[in-house]
Amino acid sequence: MPVPLRLSFRGMSVAPAVEASIRERVDGLEKLCPAIVGCQVTVESTANRHRQGRMYHLRIVLTVPHHQIVISRDPPQHHAHADVLVAARDAFDAAQRQLEDYVRRMRADTKTHETPLHGRVTQLFRDHGFIRSSGGFEIYMHRNAVVEGKFDALSVGDEIRYALHEAEGDKGPQASTVIPVGKHHLGPV
């Protein structure tokens, strides 16, 4: 990290175990995203008016190229954040999730949902048939490829969705899975 970790404690003495845990978590974040430019962590002990004891508030500011990730974890109503290590764990878990989102956006690793392949049944025989894909290609299908054993329910002209087998068979491209679409079709084929 080009800019070293800036760690500060407010309303409490510096606990070596807490400092070591925070440094370890920052190292983990840096492994996840080596592009981190800076990191500032503030641990604050607050007196709770309604209960005895202290609760802990953490603020993490991660500076990455073109963006800043800010995590501010206030003590919840229950006593989980009466332990500074639990409060730190929760804050760094949130920071890690946001940093993972940032890394995915920078890599353009967004999920895309492709439209399933679809076509129409053009020929049917006793144990196989053929599909005309939306692109006009002929695809072989075996009766065992039709889900839920619905091969006998198919008719010529029925619309189906299918997945292609990776390797071509003796009869050319082959469907590995065929799903009859029914009344709610995917559009014109």
C-alpha positions in Angstrom: 0.0 0.0 0.0 1.6 3.3 -1.0 0.2 5.1 2.0 0.6 3.3 5.3 -2.3 2.4 7.6 -3.4 5.2 9.8 -4.8 3.7 12.9 -6.2 5.7 15.8 -7.9 4.9 19.1 -10.3 7.3 20.8 -11.5 7.0 24.4 -9.5 3.9 25.1 -5.9 2.8 25.4 -4.1 1.1 22.5 -4.6 -2.6 22.9 -1.8 -4.6 21.2 -4.1 -7.5 20.4 -6.7 -5.2 18.8 -4.0 -3.4 16.8 -2.5 -6.7 15.6 -6.0 -8.0 14.5 -6.7 -4.8 12.6 -3.3 -4.8 10.8 -3.9 -8.5 9.8 -7.4 -7.6 8.4 -5.9 -4.6 6.5 -3.3 -7.0 5.0 -6.1 -9.3 3.9 -7.9 -6.4 2.2 -4.7 -5.4 0.4 -4.3 -9.0 -0.9 -7.8 -8.8 -2.2 -7.2 -5.4 -3.9 -3.5 -4.5 -4.3 -4.7 -1.1 -5.7 -5.6 0.2 -2.3 -3.9 3.6 -2.0 -4.7 4.3 1.7 -6.5 3.0 4.7 -7.6 4.9 7.8 -9.1 3.0 10.8 -10.6 4.7 13.8 -11.7 2.7 16.9 -13.7 4.6 19.4 -15.0 3.5 22.8 -18.3 5.1 23.7 -20.1 5.0 27.0 -23.6 3.8 26.6 -26.2 5.9 28.6 -28.7 3.0 28.9 -26.3 0.3 30.0 -23.1 -0.1 32.0 -20.0 -0.9 30.0 -18.6 0.4 26.8 -19.5 -0.2 23.2 -17.2 0.2 20.2 -17.6 2.2 17.1 -15.3 1.6 14.1 -14.8 3.7 11.0 -12.8 2.4 8.1 -11.9 4.6 5.1 -10.3 2.8 2.1 -9.0 4.9 -0.7 -8.8 3.1 -4.1 -8.4 4.6 -7.5 -11.3 6.8 -8.4 -13.3 5.8 -5.3 -13.4 5.8 -1.6 -15.0 3.1 0.5 -16.3 4.2 3.9 -17.5 1.8 6.6 -19.0 3.2 9.8 -20.2 0.6 12.2 -22.1 2.0 15.2 -22.7 -0.2 18.2 -25.9 -2.2 17.7 -28.5 -2.4 20.5 -27.3 -5.8 21.7 -24.0 -6.4 23.5 -22.1 -7.9 20.6 -20.1 -4.7 20.1 -19.1 -4.6 23.8 -16.1 -6.7 22.5 -13.9 -4.5 20.4 -12.7 -7.6 18.4 -16.2 -8.5 17.4 -16.9 -4.8 16.4 -13.7 -4.9 14.3 -14.6 -8.2 12.7 -18.1 -6.9 11.7 -16.6 -3.7 10.3 -13.9 -5.4 8.3 -16.4 -8.0 6.9 -18.5 -5.1 5.6 -15.4 -3.5 4.2 -14.3 -6.7 2.4 -17.8 -7.1 0.8 -17.7 -3.6 -0.5 -14.1 -4.0 -1.7 -15.1 -7.2 -3.5 -17.9 -5.3 -5.3 -15.4 -2.6 -6.3 -13.0 -5.2 -7.7 -15.7 -6.9 -9.7 -16.8 -3.5 -11.1 -13.3 -2.7 -12.1 -12.8 -6.0 -13.8 -16.2 -5.8 -15.4 -17.1 -9.2 -13.8 -20.8 -8.5 -13.8 -23.0 -11.5 -14.3 -24.8 -11.6 -17.6 -27.8 -13.8 -18.1 -27.8 -15.0 -21.6 -31.1 -15.7 -23.4 -31.5 -19.5 -23.5 -31.2 -21.1 -26.9 -34.5 -21.8 -28.4 -36.1 -23.2 -31.5 -38.9 -25.3 -32.8 -39.3 -29.1 -33.3 -39.2 -29.8 -37.1 -39.1 -33.6 -37.2 -40.0 -36.4 -34.7 -39.1 -40.1 -34.9 -39.5 -42.9 -32.4 -36.4 -42.1 -30.4 -35.1 -38.8 -31.7 -36.0 -35.6 -33.5 -34.7 -32.4 -34.9 -34.9 -28.8 -33.8 -34.6 -25.7 -36.1 -32.7 -23.1 -34.1 -33.6 -19.5 -34.1 -30.5 -19.0 -36.3 -31.8 -21.5 -38.8 -29.5 -24.4 -37.9 -30.7 -28.0 -37.6 -30.0 -29.6 -34.2 -30.4 -33.3 -33.3 -32.1 -34.3 -30.1 -32.4 -37.7 -28.6 -35.6 -38.6 -26.6 -33.4 -38.9 -23.4 -32.4 -35.2 -23.7 -36.0 -34.0 -23.2 -36.6 -33.2 -19.5 -39.0 -35.1 -17.4 -39.5 -37.7 -20.1 -41.8 -35.5 -22.2 -40.5 -36.6 -25.5 -43.8 -38.3 -26.4 -45.7 -35.1 -25.6 -43.8 -33.1 -28.2 -45.3 -32.2 -31.6 -43.8 -30.8 -34.8 -43.8 -27.0 -34.4 -43.6 -26.9 -30.6 -41.3 -24.3 -29.2 -38.5 -25.5 -27.0 -35.4 -24.3 -25.1 -32.3 -26.3 -25.3 -28.6 -26.5 -24.4 -26.0 -27.7 -26.9 -23.8 -30.7 -26.1 -20.1 -29.6 -26.2 -19.1 -32.1 -28.8 -20.9 -32.7 -32.1 -22.5 -36.1 -32.6 -22.7 -38.2 -35.8 -25.7 -36.2 -36.9 -24.1 -32.8 -36.3 -24.9 -30.4 -33.4 -26.7 -32.2 -30.6 -29.0 -30.9 -27.8 -28.0 -32.1 -24.4 -31.1 -30.8 -22.7 -34.5 -30.0 -24.2 -37.2 -28.2 -22.3 -40.7 -27.7 -23.9 -41.7 -24.1 -23.5 -45.5 -24.4 -23.6 -47.9 -21.5 -24.0 -45.5 -18.9 -22.5 -42.9 -18.8 -25.3 -39.7 -16.7 -25.5 -40.7 -14.9 -28.7 -40.8 -15.5 -32.4 -38.4 -18.1 -33.8 
